[in-house]
Amino acid sequence: MTTPHAQTTAPVPASQGSHFWVLTLELPGRAAMTQNGTYTPPTGTTRYDAFQAIRQYVTADHPEMERATTMFFALEANQF
């Protein structure tokens, strides 16, 4: 017997960007932060362009980190 609300397929995962990134910023002796997310760069985007866009995205939410030193940055294809 099947119930009228039985789910027969797996749920669809949320849409993600084509690349996964991790960025760590530090204000020496004062603060540090690491954030991550996904990003789909426009066609023709260089790694440097992507870094600048992601850093700007992070510092827009954390303006105190605008002058921070980049301690770590990774950008890789978002696939297993």
N, C-alpha and C positions, 0 to 999 in steps of 0.2 A: 504494500500500500504506500503510495506517495502522498506526502502532504502538499498542499497547494503552494507553500512558500519554500519548498526545498531548493537549495542552491546546487546546481549541477556543474558549475564551472568555477574555477578559482577566481578570486577577485582581481580586478585589473589594478596593477601598481600605479602609483602616482607618476606622472610624467617627470622625467629627469633630463638634465642637460647631457650633452655628449661627452663632457669631460668632468672629472672630479678634481677639486682643488683643496689645498690646505695652505694657510698663510699664518705665520707667527710674526708678530710685531713686538718690539720691546723698547721701552723708554728706560735705558740703563739705570738701575738703582731705584726705579720708581714703579714701573708697571710692565706687565707683559700680557699678551693675549694670543690665543690661537682660535681661528675660525675655519670652517670648511663648508663646502657646498658643491653644487654642480653648475656648469656653465656651458652654453653652446656658443662658440665664437662664430662671428660672421665669416663668410668665405673671404679668404685672403688675410685673415688676422694672424699676426706673428705671435710667438710666445711672449715677447715683450709687450705687445699690445694687450694681450690677455692679462698679463701681470698688472699692468697699469689700470685696466678696467676693474679687476678684482680688488686691487688695493684701494681704489677710489670708492668702490662699493662698500668695503669694510669701514673705511675712515669716515664715510658719510654718516654712518650710525654711531661712530666713536671718534668725534672730531679731536679729542684729546690725543689720539694716536696718529694724527696726520704727520707729525715730524718724527715718528718712531723709526727705529732701525728695523729693516726686514731681517729676521733671523732665519726664517725658513720659508720656502715657497715650493710647492709641488703642483704640477698640472699633468694629469694623465687621462688617457681614454677611459671612459666610464663603462667598462665592461669586465666581466669576470674571466 
